[in-house]
Amino acid sequence: MTLQNRQLNLSQVCVDLHIQPNLRNERSCALGHSLVGGIDATVDPTVYHAPLIAGSTETCRVILHETPYGRAHALTACSCEDWQVHHRDAPMSSSWICPHGASVLLSLGRSDIYLDFVALPKAPSVPTVEMDFGLDRRRFFAAFGKNYIYRWAMLGIDKDMAMEAYRIRFGVDSLSKLKQSDWAITAAEVQSAVRSDMIMINKAAEIKDLLLKACGSAHRKEAA
């Protein structure tokens, strides 16, 4: 039924790739699907270049591990900032993957459900519609709506603090300047937090840490 409806079963793709089916990994597979056409191989069979985002000439360097499955390390290593931050703050693990790593694994045929999906006949032509690029923004703000605001408040966090933390994290002077890929990561993280008390506690601590570090940096600049 999933294939007949031309919708890629992202949860099953994660299972095929031996990563945990969760919101962030499924998002990585969805974004990775759009990057597959831009994958470039190198003379080294373990090294590939993937577009930073779809249609970009800027690339990331993705390295495959020789023994990708059954070991407690990442399936791929990537030069992208998201991978570097994730594996700096957490043990290298096969439970998480970035979009660029996912795109390389998909291009190598590591997922049967993905191969079945791309083998489908092309869908009939339909009028082009404008993509809803605001979806991830709405998902971010929904995580601080009335259903969750009390839980965040119990941890000392409100929407404005979260907005400021993500502005600092991505190095922009306004969230309106975030790239679509940044919004996808941001929305996935806070949506995961509202679904798990432990993840929310960790996310609240991360937000506070970012704000405290930014405050300390500002004070040092003023003193100088």
Steps between C-alpha positions, in 0.01 A plus 500: 500500500783738578657442158167522320445840658850604387603586854840386616477301823772685692467281808571187294791674325655557844457132582666407170794729581531354852423829677226575750169605339439835668405852396854624443623195308189492286553867421861424403381228263243736347761770443752238387256381233517846340883489495554158342523636145795720598718230659854481359730202559877530535787264424472391863194268522433617856492874421215688331396860448138601561335839436461708815139559400305406187629691200803640685850501353639489854568141605561294812758222527341174613708203612357150526627268770638172368283299739183711513262268685508324832747737667441787742629780281353725236410351161653800329717798586423836341665839480166682551459713812201297621702175506797668664284651777307177560808283536686760704223505760399133487678165453538391138210264448321324217169626647522837317585618149519835322321567165828478307590162644145379433523619138819299442354182650185543293704554184683172571172308514512423872119526531271261312192710576676805349599306187139385460384859539732649237417214261134605488378645169505876493186660636269673253575867446314726738497879528797629695408621847710712730674291764407572858838620626329629816416152626813458711465851641145420611615169649762688703253752642239228560747336740464810721123528465244474778526119517869511595574846641445385861747212466764734356431753776559233766851468353553877493460541124261708291458552126710817487792327670482213252485741205805687628692176560441377144586844360834477681554138400465571129682834515227723358362830626142385440329162470346627177845449345518128577536269201234238434739225614557691827125528562466126434759420767353755743146370463607136527691566823224685686230263375708209631531685833125535554459126441754398764552641849867399497566665162316813618715518815815469289377756248415749777851459645650553153298820449609637837862413429496682165344809654744504793800466270368780277442721806853434625645582160308827487627601843858430400463716191360785708786471748753513217 
